[in-house]
Each structure stands twice: as C-alpha cells, then as structure tokens.
Amino acid sequence: MGIFKVKKSLRTRLTFFFLIGGLAPIIIGSTFFYLTTRRALFESVFKELRWTSGAITDVIEGNFRKAGSDTIFASANPAFKLYYTEHEKRDIWIAEQQKVLRNIRKLYKYLDESCFIERSGKEVSRIVYDTLAKEDELSPDESGRSFFRKDLRPCRGGSLRGKA
C-alpha cells in the first residue's frame, strides 16, 4: 500500500509539473502576442488617422485656395467694373454678375452664399445656395455686419472673404 501511495504522489507531481509547465508558456505567449498586436494595431490606426486628417486638411485648403483664385478671376469680369462706369446699363451688368455668382456656386457647392457689395455697404447681387436674390431682397446696408469693414480693402484684383 505504501508503494501505491508513492506512485500516486509521483504521478500527481508529474501531472502538476506538466500542467504548469504547459500552461505557463501558453499564458506567457498569449499575453505577449496580445500586447504586441494591440500596440501594432493602435500605432497603425493612429498613423492612418494622422494621414487621413492631413489629407482632408490638404483637400480643404486646396479647395479654399482654388475658390480664392476663381473668385479673383471672377472679380476681374468687366461686369463688376462696368457696373460703376456705365450707369445706364446697370441692369445688364447686374445680370452678368449674377451669372458669375451662379458659376462660382456651381464650382463650389459647399459655399452657402456669395455676394457683391458696394463700398458703401449696399448689396448689389447675391446668391444663396442656388437662388439668386431679387432686387427687393437685397440689403440696402451691409456695413454693420461683422464681415464688412470699410477699412479692409482687398488689393487690386483681390477679393475679400468673410464669415457672417
């Protein structure tokens, strides 16, 4: 009976040894792979987010640069200058200005509103989304608005952009 007890004890010890010896590498290996994979995933995700936000920023800034250059190009349209010099044909030049504003809106769907305002503050032409303002809808004095300042004059051939 004593021999059987020794064998059982030895068998229990060997089983326990192999169980611990087998589980320990599995637990250590799993933990290592979990931590390594987690770190690599986070680094990959953050790298992708940085790239994505940088690319989006570049696209937005590019759109604003393009919009600015197109607005400057549009402002060189004779309709804006002749509006002041040919008073008898102002209705024709306002119609031409509205065409320019429509084209700017077609190019840049994200623009809510575009308008042409005299230095005095009188609104001459305006488009909001795809709707042109009628003459009776135009503001007689925009000079009190936050985007309008008499002391801010764009350089020759420039444009002024502001937020309402």
C-alpha positions in Angstrom: 0.0 0.0 0.0 2.9 2.3 0.7 4.2 1.8 -2.9 0.9 2.7 -4.4 0.8 5.9 -2.4 4.3 6.9 -3.6 3.3 6.2 -7.2 0.2 8.3 -6.8 2.1 11.1 -5.3 4.7 10.9 -8.1 2.0 10.8 -10.8 0.3 13.8 -9.2 3.5 15.7 -9.1 4.3 14.9 -12.7 0.8 15.8 -13.8 1.0 19.0 -11.9 4.5 19.8 -13.3 3.5 19.2 -16.9 0.2 21.1 -16.4 2.1 24.1 -15.0 4.9 23.6 -17.5 2.4 23.6 -20.4 0.1 26.3 -19.3 2.8 28.8 -18.4 4.2 29.1 -22.0 0.7 29.3 -23.3 -0.3 32.1 -20.9 3.0 34.0 -21.4 2.9 33.6 -25.2 -0.8 34.7 -25.4 -0.1 37.7 -23.3 2.9 38.7 -25.4 1.1 38.3 -28.7 -2.0 40.2 -27.3 0.2 43.2 -26.1 2.3 43.2 -29.3 -0.8 43.0 -31.6 -2.6 45.7 -29.6 0.3 48.1 -29.8 0.8 47.5 -33.5 -3.0 48.0 -34.1 -3.1 51.2 -32.2 0.0 52.5 -34.0 -1.5 51.6 -37.4 -4.8 53.2 -36.6 -3.3 56.4 -35.3 -0.9 56.5 -38.3 -3.9 56.1 -40.6 -5.9 58.8 -38.7 -3.0 61.2 -38.9 -2.7 60.5 -42.7 -6.4 60.8 -43.2 -6.7 64.1 -41.3 -3.7 65.5 -43.1 -5.1 64.5 -46.5 -8.5 66.0 -45.6 -6.9 69.2 -44.4 -4.9 69.4 -47.7 -8.0 68.9 -49.7 -10.0 71.6 -47.8 -7.1 74.1 -48.0 -6.7 73.3 -51.7 -10.4 74.0 -52.3 -10.2 77.3 -50.5 -7.1 78.3 -52.5 -8.9 77.3 -55.7 -12.0 79.2 -54.6 -10.0 82.3 -53.8 -8.2 82.2 -57.2 -11.5 81.6 -59.0 -13.1 84.5 -57.1 -10.3 86.8 -58.0 -10.6 85.6 -61.6 -14.4 86.2 -61.4 -13.9 89.7 -59.9 -11.9 90.6 -63.0 -15.0 90.2 -65.0 -15.9 93.5 -66.6 -19.4 93.3 -65.2 -18.1 94.3 -61.8 -16.2 97.4 -63.1 -18.7 98.5 -65.7 -21.5 98.4 -63.1 -19.8 101.6 -61.8 -19.0 103.3 -65.1 -22.0 102.6 -67.3 -24.9 103.6 -65.1 -27.5 103.3 -67.9 -26.6 99.6 -68.3 -26.5 98.6 -64.7 -29.3 96.0 -65.1 -27.2 94.3 -67.8 -24.1 94.3 -65.6 -26.0 93.0 -62.6 -27.3 90.1 -64.7 -23.7 89.4 -65.7 -22.6 89.5 -62.1 -25.4 87.0 -61.2 -24.0 84.7 -63.9 -20.6 84.9 -62.3 -22.1 84.1 -58.9 -24.0 81.2 -60.3 -20.8 79.8 -61.8 -19.0 80.2 -58.5 -21.9 78.3 -56.8 -21.7 75.5 -59.4 -18.0 75.1 -58.8 -18.2 75.2 -55.0 -21.4 73.6 -53.8 -20.2 74.0 -50.2 -20.5 77.8 -50.4 -23.7 78.9 -48.8 -23.7 82.5 -50.0 -21.8 84.7 -52.4 -22.5 88.4 -53.0 -21.2 91.6 -54.4 -21.4 94.6 -52.1 -20.6 98.2 -52.9 -18.1 100.0 -50.7 -21.0 101.9 -49.2 -22.5 98.7 -47.9 -25.3 98.4 -50.5 -25.7 94.8 -51.7 -25.8 94.7 -55.5 -26.2 91.0 -56.2 -26.3 87.8 -54.1 -26.8 84.1 -54.4 -27.8 81.9 -51.5 -27.4 78.2 -52.3 -28.8 78.1 -55.9 -31.3 81.0 -55.5 -30.4 84.5 -56.8 -31.8 87.3 -54.6 -34.4 89.6 -56.2 -33.7 93.3 -56.1 -36.2 93.9 -53.3 -34.5 91.1 -51.2 -31.0 92.8 -51.3 -29.8 94.6 -48.3 -29.5 98.4 -48.6 -26.8 98.5 -45.9 -24.5 95.6 -45.0 -21.9 97.9 -43.5 -22.9 97.0 -39.9 -22.3 93.2 -40.5 -19.3 91.5 -39.0 -17.8 90.6 -42.4 -18.0 94.1 -43.7 -15.4 96.7 -42.9 -14.7 99.8 -44.8 -11.1 99.8 -43.7 -10.5 96.4 -45.2 -9.8 96.9 -48.8 -8.5 94.0 -50.9 -5.5 94.6 -53.1 -6.2 95.4 -56.7 -7.6 92.3 -58.3 -8.1 90.7 -54.9 -11.2 89.5 -53.2 -12.4 89.8 -49.6 -13.8 86.8 -47.9 -15.6 86.9 -44.5 -18.0 84.9 -42.4 -21.4 86.2 -41.5 
